[in-house]
Amino acid sequence: MLLAAASAGFAAGAGLIIAIGAQNAFVLRQGLQRRYVGRVVLTCMLGDILLIACGVAGIGALVVRWPFLLEALRYGGAAFLAAYGLMAAGRAWRGGGALAPGAGGGSDGRRVWLACLAFTFLNPHVYLDTMVLLGSLSTRYAGQARVAFAIGACLASVAWFSSLGYGARLLLPIFRDPRAWRVLDALMAVFMLGLCLLLLLKPLAPAHG
């Protein structure tokens, strides 16, 4: 029973986390640059674990009860995505987006970490997916089985972000060409600005879970 619950949690978590998103695009870029990968991967994993634990504990009900919280995140997340998308567009236009592995000083590391936190916690959909949807799915189980479900979902996050961050280096032969970085930044700009418009034009529905 515990193994079945953990497997269900892993499958549900993987299905939500692996979907294309701004956070995954950010982790991929950092992995390709091999800059602060451990910090970024750990932040993403701990963020998911925290939100999944809150959802399984029933805190996700607050998201449904107080929809204005999601609305605040909706506009804050849209503003952040717009700013990051414009930065990516600038890199694509100018070129030079491929920084040497390990380059950058301490302040740059702090900026990367703060951006990672923003991608993790300013995305209102992550609260719907982890706290509401996974939280509601966990109610099918009781006691230790619910804990096993949560552990399975958390392991899906650990496996995905580790693979994405550290596995990105397999694509490095492609990105030895500076043009590949310009294409990546252009795609990221389109993706981020598109998500920004989606957040602004499409109201969130807490009942999704």
C-alpha positions in Angstrom: 0.0 0.0 0.0 2.8 2.4 0.9 4.7 1.6 -2.3 1.5 2.1 -4.4 0.9 5.5 -2.7 4.5 6.6 -3.3 4.4 5.5 -6.9 1.1 7.4 -7.4 2.7 10.5 -5.8 5.8 10.2 -8.0 3.7 9.9 -11.2 1.4 12.8 -10.2 4.4 15.0 -9.3 6.3 14.1 -12.4 3.3 14.9 -14.6 3.0 18.4 -13.2 6.7 19.3 -12.7 8.0 18.1 -16.1 5.5 20.2 -18.0 7.3 23.1 -19.9 7.5 26.1 -17.7 9.5 29.2 -17.1 11.3 27.6 -14.1 12.4 24.6 -16.2 13.7 26.9 -19.0 15.7 28.9 -16.4 17.2 25.7 -14.9 18.1 24.4 -18.4 20.0 27.7 -19.2 21.9 27.6 -16.0 22.8 23.9 -16.6 24.1 24.7 -20.1 26.2 27.5 -18.7 27.3 25.3 -15.7 27.0 28.3 -13.4 25.5 27.9 -9.9 23.8 24.7 -11.0 23.8 23.2 -7.5 22.3 26.3 -5.9 19.6 26.5 -8.6 18.7 22.8 -8.5 18.6 22.7 -4.7 16.4 25.9 -4.5 13.9 24.4 -7.0 13.8 21.1 -5.2 13.4 22.6 -1.7 10.7 25.0 -3.0 8.7 22.1 -4.4 9.2 20.0 -1.3 7.9 22.9 0.9 4.9 23.5 -1.3 4.0 19.8 -1.6 4.3 19.3 2.1 2.0 22.3 2.7 -0.5 20.9 0.1 -0.6 17.5 1.7 -1.0 19.1 5.2 -4.1 20.9 3.9 -2.8 24.4 3.6 -3.8 24.5 0.0 -7.3 25.2 1.1 -6.1 28.8 1.8 -5.5 29.2 -1.9 -9.1 28.3 -2.6 -10.5 30.4 0.2 -8.4 33.5 -0.5 -8.2 33.9 -4.2 -6.7 37.4 -3.9 -3.4 35.7 -3.0 -3.3 34.1 -6.4 -4.3 37.4 -8.0 -1.4 39.2 -6.3 1.0 36.4 -7.5 -0.5 36.6 -10.9 0.4 40.2 -11.5 3.7 40.0 -9.7 4.7 36.9 -11.7 3.6 38.6 -14.9 5.8 41.6 -14.2 8.8 39.4 -13.4 8.3 37.3 -16.6 8.0 40.5 -18.7 11.3 41.8 -17.2 13.1 38.5 -17.7 11.7 38.0 -21.2 12.9 41.5 -22.2 16.4 40.6 -20.8 16.5 37.4 -22.8 15.4 39.3 -25.9 18.2 41.8 -25.4 20.7 38.9 -25.1 19.3 37.3 -28.3 19.6 40.7 -30.2 23.1 41.5 -29.0 24.6 38.0 -28.7 27.1 37.1 -26.1 24.6 35.2 -24.0 27.0 32.2 -23.6 29.1 32.9 -20.5 32.1 30.8 -19.7 31.5 28.0 -17.2 32.0 29.3 -13.6 32.2 32.9 -14.7 30.7 35.6 -12.6 31.3 37.1 -9.2 29.4 36.7 -5.9 26.9 39.4 -6.6 26.1 37.6 -9.9 25.5 34.4 -7.9 23.0 36.2 -5.7 21.2 37.5 -8.7 20.9 34.0 -10.1 19.6 32.7 -6.7 17.1 35.5 -6.4 15.9 34.9 -10.0 15.5 31.2 -9.1 13.4 32.1 -6.1 11.2 34.4 -8.2 10.7 31.6 -10.9 9.8 29.2 -8.0 7.5 31.3 -5.9 6.1 34.0 -8.2 4.5 31.5 -10.5 0.8 31.2 -9.3 0.4 27.9 -11.2 2.9 26.2 -8.9 0.5 26.8 -6.0 -2.4 25.3 -7.9 -0.4 22.3 -9.0 1.4 21.5 -5.7 -0.7 22.9 -2.9 -4.2 22.4 -4.4 -4.0 19.6 -7.0 -1.4 17.3 -5.3 -2.9 18.2 -1.9 -6.4 17.1 -3.1 -5.0 13.9 -4.6 -3.3 13.1 -1.3 -6.6 13.0 0.4 -7.3 9.6 -1.2 -4.8 8.2 1.3 -4.7 8.2 5.0 -1.9 8.2 7.6 1.4 6.7 6.5 0.1 6.2 2.9 -0.5 10.0 2.6 3.1 10.6 3.8 4.3 8.1 1.2 2.4 9.9 -1.5 4.0 13.2 -0.5 7.5 11.5 -0.5 6.9 10.1 -4.0 5.9 13.5 -5.3 9.0 15.1 -3.7 11.2 12.5 -5.2 9.8 13.3 -8.6 10.9 16.9 -8.1 14.4 15.8 -6.9 14.9 13.5 -9.9 13.6 16.0 -12.5 15.6 19.1 -11.4 18.8 17.0 -10.9 18.4 15.5 -14.4 17.6 18.9 -16.0 20.3 20.9 -14.3 23.2 18.4 -14.5 22.0 16.6 -17.7 22.0 19.9 -19.7 25.7 19.5 -20.2 24.9 16.7 -22.7 23.7 19.5 -25.1 26.9 21.5 -24.8 28.3 20.4 -28.2 25.3 22.1 -29.8 25.9 25.3 -27.8 29.5 25.7 -28.7 28.1 27.7 -31.5 27.2 31.3 -30.3 24.3 31.3 -32.7 22.7 28.5 -30.6 22.7 30.7 -27.6 21.0 33.5 -29.5 18.3 31.0 -30.6 17.9 29.8 -27.1 17.6 33.3 -25.7 15.1 34.2 -28.4 13.0 31.2 -27.6 13.1 32.0 -23.9 12.1 35.6 -24.6 9.1 34.5 -26.7 8.2 31.9 -24.0 8.5 34.3 -21.0 6.6 37.1 -22.7 3.9 34.6 -23.9 3.5 33.4 -20.3 3.3 37.0 -19.1 0.4 37.7 -21.5 -1.3 34.4 -20.6 -1.2 35.4 -16.9 -2.6 38.8 -17.6 -5.3 37.7 -20.0 -6.4 34.4 -18.5 -7.8 34.5 -14.9 -6.6 31.7 -12.6 -9.1 29.2 -11.3 -8.4 27.9 -7.8 -11.1 25.2 -8.4 -8.6 23.6 -10.8 -7.5 21.2 -8.1 
